[in-house]
């Protein structure tokens, strides 16, 4: 029971930090987008394509209106990675 509460508190804290990060300075937003992209890549390497696509979608959703060049680069990378994952497996 204590471990469940502890895990819940950690998840709650992570969510609060993430929410804060996406509302802060452009450099922080770029780093957050880059970190999410790296998470997507990691999920791809683990064979979890659907989870990776969901992360790439999150990048688009959270940062899609951002005009910072560093953030736009991460959005473009996420779009490209998503497109590659969505190709039929026989055409890779």
N, C-alpha and C positions, 0 to 999 in steps of 0.2 A: 504494500500500500504506500509506504514512504517513497519507494523508488518510482512509483507511478506519479506521485505528486511532484517529485524532483524533475522527472522528464517533462511533465507538463509545464513547470516553471521555466525550464530551459527553452522549450519551444516558444513559450510566451515571450521570453526575453529576446530570442532571435527574431521573432516577428516584429517586435517593437524596434529593434535595431535596424532591421531591413526597412521598415516604414520610415524611420528617421533618415536613413541613407538616401533613399530615393527622393527626398525633399530638400536635400542640402546642396552644397556647392557643386558646380559642374565637374570638377576633378573627382569629387567623391562619387558623383553619379556615374562617371565614366568607369571608375574602379568597380563600382557595384555591378554595372552592366558587364564588365570584363569578367568578374568573378562568376556571375550567372552563366556567361558563355562557357567558361572553363568547367562549370558544373555540368552543363549540357554535354560537352565533349567527354567528360568522365563517364557519364551515363551511357553515351554511345559505346565507349570502349568496354563497358560491362554488358553490352548487348541489350540495353534497355532503351530501344529507339523511341517508344511511345513517351517515356518519361523525358527523354532528351527533347523531343518535339514540344512537349508541354513547357519546358524551361525556355526554349527559344521563343515560344509564343508569349511567355511572361516578359521577356526582354522587349518585345514589340509593344506589348500592352502597357508596361510601366514607363518606357522611355520613348515611345513612338512620336511624341510631340516635341522632344528635345532637339534643339538645333546645334548643340555643341558638336564640333567635328569628331572629337574622341568618342562621344556617345553614338553618333551616326555611324561610325566605323563598326562598333559592336553590333548595332542593329543590322547593318549590311552583312556582317559575318554570320549572325544568327539566321537571317533569311536564307543565305546560301547553304548553310549547314542543314536547315530544315528542308530545303528543296532536294538536296542530295539524299536525305533520309526518306523522302516521300517517293523517290523514283522506284519503279518496280524492281524488285530484287534481281530479276533476270537481266536487267539492263545496266547493272553496275560495272 
